[in-house]
C-alpha cells in the first residue's frame, strides 16, 4: 500500500507542477489546488496508515481490554482542516482570476499589460 500512496503523491505533485507552469491563469489555480491535495495525501500517508487486520479497531473502541493499534486522529484532523482551507483558497483564487479576466479581457498571463 505504501508504494501505491507514494506513486499517487508523485503523480499529484508532478501534475500540479505541470499545471502551475502553464500560461493560463485558471490552470495555474488548479495546479495550486492539486499541489495542496498532494500535500494532504502525503500527510495522511505519513500518519500511519496500515493494512487492516483482524486485531485493529476504530478509535472509539472503549470495550476492548488490550487496546489494539489505532490511527493517529491528529493527522486526520489537520488534513481535514487543510482541505477546507484549500477549498476556500481555490474559490478565492478563481474569483480573483475572473476579476483579472474582466480587467484584461484574457486569462493568458503572458499577454497582460506590464
C-alpha positions in Angstrom: 0.0 0.0 0.0 2.9 2.4 0.6 4.1 2.0 -3.0 0.6 3.0 -4.2 0.5 6.0 -1.9 4.0 7.1 -3.0 3.1 6.8 -6.6 -0.1 8.8 -6.1 1.7 11.5 -4.3 4.4 11.6 -7.0 1.8 11.8 -9.8 -0.2 14.5 -8.0 2.9 16.6 -7.4 4.1 16.2 -11.0 0.7 17.1 -12.5 0.2 20.0 -10.1 3.7 21.4 -11.0 2.9 20.9 -14.7 -0.3 22.9 -14.4 1.4 25.5 -12.3 3.9 26.3 -15.1 1.1 27.0 -17.7 0.3 30.4 -19.2 -3.5 30.0 -18.5 -4.4 31.6 -15.1 -7.2 29.0 -14.4 -4.7 26.2 -15.0 -2.3 27.8 -12.5 -5.1 27.9 -9.9 -6.0 24.3 -10.5 -2.3 23.4 -10.2 -2.2 25.0 -6.8 -5.3 23.1 -5.8 -3.7 19.8 -6.9 -0.5 20.6 -5.1 -2.3 21.2 -1.9 -4.2 17.9 -2.3 -0.9 16.1 -2.9 0.4 17.5 0.3 -2.7 16.3 2.1 -2.2 12.7 0.7 1.4 12.9 1.7 0.5 13.8 5.3 -2.1 11.1 5.5 0.3 8.5 4.2 2.9 9.6 6.8 0.2 9.4 9.5 0.5 5.7 9.9 -1.9 4.0 7.5 -1.5 0.3 7.9 -3.1 -2.7 6.2 -6.4 -3.6 8.0 -6.1 -6.8 10.1 -8.4 -8.6 12.4 -6.9 -7.0 15.5 -7.3 -3.3 14.6 -10.3 -1.4 15.7 -11.6 2.2 15.4 -10.6 4.9 18.0 -13.9 4.6 19.8 -13.3 1.1 20.9 -13.9 1.6 24.6 -14.8 -2.0 25.4 -11.6 -3.7 24.2 -9.2 -4.6 27.0 -5.8 -4.7 25.3 -6.4 -1.6 23.2 -5.0 -2.6 19.7 -3.2 -0.1 17.5 -5.2 2.8 16.1 -4.6 5.5 13.6 -3.4 8.9 14.8 -6.5 11.2 14.8 -4.4 14.4 15.0 -3.1 13.9 11.4 -6.6 13.3 10.1 -7.9 16.5 11.8 -5.1 18.6 10.4 -5.6 17.2 6.9 -9.4 17.9 7.2 -8.6 21.5 8.2 -6.2 21.8 5.3 -8.8 20.5 2.8 -11.3 23.2 4.0 -8.7 25.9 3.8 -7.5 24.9 0.3 -11.1 24.8 -0.9 -11.6 28.4 0.3 -8.2 29.4 -1.2 -9.2 27.9 -4.6 -12.6 29.6 -4.6 -10.9 32.9 -3.8 -8.2 32.4 -6.5 -10.9 31.6 -9.1 -12.8 34.7 -8.1 -9.6 36.8 -8.5 -8.9 35.2 -11.8 -12.4 36.1 -13.1 -11.8 39.7 -12.0 -8.4 39.7 -13.8 -10.2 38.4 -16.9 -12.7 41.2 -16.7 -9.9 43.8 -16.4 -7.5 42.4 -19.0 -10.0 40.5 -21.3 -7.7 37.5 -21.3 -6.6 34.8 -18.9 -3.2 34.3 -20.6 -0.7 35.8 -18.1 1.9 36.5 -20.8 -0.5 38.9 -22.6 -1.2 41.1 -19.6 0.0 44.7 -19.7 3.1 45.3 -17.7 
